[in-house]
Amino acid sequence: MLLRYFYDRNLAQASYMVGCAKTGEALIVDPARDIQPYLEAATKEGLRITHVTETHIHADFVSGSRELSAATGATMYLSDMGDENWKYGYADDPKAILVRDGDFWMVGNIKVEVLHTPGHTPEHISFMITDTAGADKPIGVFTGDFLFVGDVGRPDLLEEAAGLMGTAEPGAHRQFHTVKRFKEMPDYLQIWPAHGAGSACGKALGAVPSTTLGYEKLFNPAFQFEDEDEFVNWLLKDQPEAPIYFAQMKKVNKEGPALLSELQEPRKMDRAQLNNLLEAEELVIDLRDRGVFADGYVAGTINVPATNDFFSTYVGWYVDYAKPIYFVAPSEASFPQLLKALRAIG
């Protein structure tokens, strides 16, 4: 079994490649929209990406499952848990298979078992991995936004981001029972979460990329509660404000993101056109460093330096997805890479 870790610092988002060396098959878990790193890693390791899956309908980045499936022909495994509000709009894709708690599939000799882990969202699932070529017990779990290093996923995003009122407290109760289920699992299980420090999907995520269930049982605050109401009160308290773009991401990922090949390329504008935009009170974000911006900014623009960690998340605070958005780039050569980061949030 081969395991590779990918991390987007702008979004504090982790994704993974699991490969079977014997058959050359590979699974990508929670892929980002930019699929090139997965394609390059698979080629380097001599693998074919045959399966792709995600733990839930993400709120903080555009899922790359459709993009990756279109590029490789990989089968998509999507959650069929939760109520009708959280069913995938593209589940009728011939390359999509809906999965429920207890289902499993094989990636070569690697068994991928589905665990329903609701709380962060109703449809949330995790994936328990067993390398059957050398073991009859699982090695670890891809926990998505359920279990992080030092934290668990917040249950209030459906209210905060998607506007589904009255869902936070029931979600917190579901999270309690999901944690309770994991308390009964072996301490040796490795935990591979979908986010790290800086993500708004929890309130105290650790910066270490992975952990073990035994360690989390000892030191994760969520595992220290026996009383359900006390857990719910703790979980709902002091959660960070959710970026406003989360609502759009939920909608995009539920309905199915457009493929990158279907998107229009940005058009270049001159200074006169920029002035006209500002006079019309259009949103213009300057991505240059603060010092450069201070030395020669255009009045009316907003400075969000692209060199900052989480810059695309900061951009998401300002964006109205129903309106055009314009950028001042540090250079023409730098813009393609910045465009990838911006398209990661739609």
N, C-alpha and C positions, 0 to 999 in steps of 0.2 A: 504494500500500500504506500502510495506517495501522497503527501499533503503539502500544499503550497498556500501561502497567506498573502493577500493583497490588501493594501490600506490606502485610503484616500484621506490625507490629512485635512483637506478643506472641509470635509463632511464628517470626519472621525468615523468613517465607515469601512468595515472589514468585509471581505468576501474570500472565498476559498475554492481551491481546486483539489479534488480527491481523485487519484488515479489508480488503476489496477495495472501493475507492471506486466502481468502475465497476458492479459487480453488487449492492453493498450487503450482501454476505455477510460473516460474521465467524466466527472460530475463537477459542475460549477454551482456553488451555493451563494445565494444573494448577490448576483452579479450587478455591477454598476453599468451605466449606459455605455461608457467607453469600453468596448470589449477587446480592444487590441492587446492589452496585457495578458488576457487569458489565451488568446490565439497564439501569441508569442511563446508563452510558457508551455503550452501544450506541444507546440512544434519542437521546442528545446528538449522536452522530456520524451518525445516520440509518442505522444498520446493523441487520441481523437476525442474531441468533446462530443459525447453522445447523449448526455443528460444534463439538464439544467433545472434548478429549483429555487424557490424562495420561501422564507419562513412566514411571510405575511404581506399584506398590502402596505407597502412602505409609505411613510409620510414625509421623509426628509431628503429623498433623492429619487430620480427616475430609475425604475428597475430596468436592467439590461436583459431580462429573460427573453423577451420577444426578439430583441436585436440579435442575441446570441443564437437563438433557435433558427432565425432566418438565415444567418450566416453559415451555420454548420449543419443544419438539419437535426439538431439535438431535440430530443423529446423533453417537453416542459412538464414538470410535476407541480401542480398547483393545489392549494388547500381547498377542500370542499366542506370545511367546518364553518361554524358561525351561521348567523341567520341570513335572510335574503338581502340585507343591506350590504353584506360583505362577500358577495359572490363575484368572481372574475367575469368581466364583460366579454373577454375573449376566450372563454373556456371551451367554445365550440371549435376552436382551431384544431385541425386534424392532428397537429403535433402535441396537443395538450392532453394530459391525463389528470383527472381530479383524484385527490387522495384524502383519506380520513384516518383517524386514530387507529393504530394497529396495522395499517397497510405497510407493505415493504416492497422494495424492488432491488435488483442486483445491478451493480456496476462492475462487471467482471466477477471477481470473487468477493467484492465488497457489498455487504448487506446494508441497506439504508432503510431504517424503520421509522415510521411516522409516529410522533407523539403529539397529541393535541395539548397545547400549552397556552390556554387563553388567559387573558388578564390585561396585557398591553393592548391587544385587540381580540375580538371574539374568534376570528378565524386563525389565529396564530398557531403554527405548528413548529416543532423542533425535529431534528433528525439524529437518531442514534446510529452510530457507525460500528460495524463489526467486520474485521478483516478475517473472513472465514477460512482463508488459506492457512492461517497460523493460529487461530484462536476461536473458541466457541463462546466467548464473552465479549461485550462491546468495549471499544477503546475510549469512546468519547461521544459528545453530543454537540451538534451545532444548535445553539440556543437562540439565535436571532436576537430579538429585542425582549425576550423573556428574562434571561439571566445574563447579567454582565459581571465583570470583575468588580466586586464590592457593592453591587446594586442590582435592582430588578427594573424592568421596564415600567414606565409610568402608564397608568390606565386612563388618564384624563384627556389624551390627545383627540379622541373622538368628539369630545365636547369643545376643547380649545381650538382644534384645527378644522374639524369637519362639521361642527355645529350641531352634532347629535346630542341634544341636551338629555341629562339624566342617565348618561352611560358611564360616568366616572366611578361612582360608588359601586355599582354592580361589577364593573371591571376590576376594581380593587378586591372585591370578595372572590372573584374568580382567580385573581393572582394569588391570593392566600392559599387556595386549594391546589393550585399548580405547584407552588413552593412546597406545600405539604407532600405532594406526590414525589417530588424530588428528594425530600428528606429520607425517603425509604430506599433510594437508589444507592449503589456502591460508591464509597468515597473515592475510589481510584479513577472514576470517570473524568476524562479531560473535558473541559468546557471551552468551546470556541464561540464567542459572542460576535454579534454583527456591528458593535460600536465600541469605541474607546472614549477616553477622557475628552471632554469638550462637546460631546453630543447632547442635544436637548431632549433625547429620548429617555433620560433618567436624570437624577439630581446629584449623583455622586459617583460617577463611573471612574474606575481606576484606569491608569495609563498602561498597565501591563497587558500585553495582547491576549493572553490566555490564562486559565487557572484550572484548578481541579474542584470537583464537587465537594470533596472533603474539606478543602480550604475554605470554600464559601460557607459550608455548614458552620465552621468555627468563627468566621470573622465577618461575613456579610450580614448587615443588620436585619435584612428581610428574613433570615433563617433563625432569628433569635426569639420570634414571637410564637406563643402558643395560643393566645387569645385572638380570635378573628377580628373583633372590633378594634382592638388596639393596633393590630397590623394595618387595618384599613385607614385609621386616623393617621398613622405614621406615613403611610404611602402617599396619601393625598396632600399631606402638608409640605409646604416649601418647595413645590415643583417649580422649575424655571418657566418663565413665559415662553410659549411656543412661537417660533417665527411664523409670520403670517403666510408664508408660502407653503406651509405644511398642508393647508386645506386644498390647494391646487394639486399637490403631489398625490394626495389620497385619491382625488378624482382621476388624475391621469393614470395612475397605476392600477386602479380598479377597472377602468374602461379599456386600458391597453395603450401604452405609449406609442406614438408614431415612430416609425423607423427613421434613423438619421438620414437615410437616402431620400426620404420624403420631405425633408425640411428645406426651406429656402436658405440660400447663403446670404449673410449680411451684406449690405451695400455700403461702399465707402462714401463719405461725405466731406465736403470742404468746410472751411471756417465760416463762410457766409451762410451755408445751410445750417451749421451749428447755431449761429446767432439767431436764425429764424426759428429754430426749434425752441430755444430758450425764451424768445419773445412770446411764443405760443404756449409757454409753461409746460413743455414736454419734459419728461424725466431724462436727464443726462447724467450718467455716472462716470466720473473720471477715475480710471484704474491706476494712475501713476502714483509713485511714492509720494509721501507727504511733503518731503522737502522740495521735490520737483513741482508739485502742485502749488505749494506756497510761493514759489518763485515766479509762477506764471499761470495762474488759474483763470478760468473763464467764469465770470460771475454768473451764479445760478446753477452751476454744476455741483454735484455731491461727490466728495472724495471717498472712495473705498479702495485703498491700495491693494493691488493684486498680490503683493508680496506678503500680506498678512495671512496667518493661518485662519481658516474659516471664512475667507473673503467671499466665497460664493454664498455662504449662509447669510453674511451681512447684506449682500446684494438682495437676497430674498426678503429681507425686512422691508425694502422700499418698493418692490415691484408690484404693479397692478397687472396681472396677466391678461387683462382685457385690452390693454393699451400697448402701443409700441414702446420700446426701451432703446436708448442710445448710449454708446460708450465712447469714451476717449481712452485709447489704448496707449501704453508706454511706447510702443513702436508697432509698425505694421507686421514685422516678423514675429512679434510676441503674441499677436492676436489669435492665431489658430489654437494655441495651447489654452489660452484664456477662454476661447469659445467652447472648448471641451468641458471646462469646469463650469461654465455658465449653463450649458445644455444639460449638465448633470442634475440641475434643479429645474429643468424645463424651460 
